[in-house]
């Protein structure tokens, strides 16, 4: 993931982006060069090595018994959060659920949305 992030940084011409989305075999970034660095995420500062564990945890602990898809969204921290917010969402026949983590990979919230 880190290598892909570095390639994207080269393509978009900046390491500071407003959002990162990672899905199975796909990574995308969005940016706004007018925003100050405090309102962005620095691509190389993320704990990519922790992301597979967060996906595994989301797939096995949030009540979606047979997840069909997963997605990681990274956005700047909001409302006093230090560092970016990492949200891992899993979806399956039972519904959708997500967990939020901080920039160190520590889970800060879990939500089962529509899981039956």
C-alpha positions in Angstrom: 0.0 0.0 0.0 2.8 2.4 0.8 4.4 1.9 -2.6 1.0 2.6 -4.3 0.6 5.7 -2.1 4.0 7.0 -3.3 3.0 6.4 -6.9 -0.2 8.4 -6.4 1.8 11.2 -4.7 4.0 11.4 -7.8 0.9 11.4 -10.1 -1.0 14.1 -8.2 2.1 16.2 -7.4 1.6 16.4 -3.6 1.7 14.3 -0.5 -1.1 16.3 1.1 -4.6 15.0 0.2 -8.1 15.5 1.6 -9.1 11.8 1.4 -7.8 8.4 0.7 -9.9 5.4 -0.3 -8.5 1.9 -0.4 -10.5 -1.1 -1.6 -9.4 -4.6 -2.7 -6.6 -3.9 -5.3 -7.5 -0.2 -5.6 -6.4 3.1 -4.0 -7.6 6.6 -4.8 -6.8 10.0 -3.4 -8.7 13.4 -3.5 -7.1 16.7 -2.9 -7.5 20.4 -2.7 -4.3 22.4 -3.1 -6.0 25.4 -1.5 -6.3 23.8 1.9 -3.7 24.2 4.6 -1.7 21.1 5.6 -3.7 20.9 8.9 -6.8 20.1 6.9 -5.2 17.3 4.9 -3.6 13.9 5.3 0.0 13.3 4.5 0.2 10.2 2.3 3.5 8.9 3.8 2.6 9.4 7.4 -0.1 6.7 7.5 0.4 3.3 9.2 -0.2 1.2 6.1 1.3 -1.9 7.8 -1.6 -1.8 10.3 -4.4 -1.5 7.7 -4.6 -5.3 7.0 -5.1 -6.0 10.7 -7.9 -3.4 10.9 -9.6 -4.9 7.9 -9.3 -8.4 9.5 -10.7 -7.0 12.7 -13.6 -5.3 11.0 -14.4 -8.5 8.9 -14.5 -10.7 12.0 -15.8 -8.6 15.0 -18.6 -6.3 13.7 -21.4 -8.8 13.2 -21.2 -9.1 9.4 -20.9 -12.9 9.2 -19.8 -13.2 5.6 -18.5 -9.8 4.4 -18.6 -9.4 0.7 -16.6 -6.2 0.5 -14.4 -3.9 2.6 -13.2 -0.3 2.2 -10.8 1.9 4.1 -11.4 5.7 4.1 -8.8 8.0 5.6 -9.8 11.6 6.2 -8.3 14.5 8.2 -9.2 14.3 11.9 -12.2 16.4 12.9 -13.2 18.2 16.1 -10.0 18.0 18.1 -8.8 14.6 16.8 -5.1 14.5 16.5 -4.1 13.0 13.1 -6.2 11.4 10.5 -9.3 9.2 11.0 -9.2 5.7 9.5 -12.6 4.1 8.9 -12.9 0.5 7.8 -16.3 -0.5 6.4 -17.4 -4.0 5.7 -20.6 -5.0 3.9 -22.5 -8.2 3.5 -25.9 -9.8 3.3 -26.5 -8.8 7.0 -25.8 -5.1 6.4 -22.9 -2.7 6.8 -20.7 -2.0 9.8 -17.6 0.1 10.4 -14.8 0.7 12.8 -12.9 3.9 13.3 -9.2 4.1 14.2 -6.7 6.8 14.9 -3.4 7.3 13.1 -1.7 4.7 15.3 -4.2 2.0 14.4 -6.0 2.1 17.8 -9.7 1.4 17.3 -11.8 4.4 18.7 -15.3 3.4 17.7 -17.3 0.5 16.3 -20.7 0.7 14.6 -23.0 -1.9 13.2 -25.3 -0.1 10.8 -28.2 -2.2 9.6 -26.6 -5.5 10.7 -29.4 -8.0 11.5 
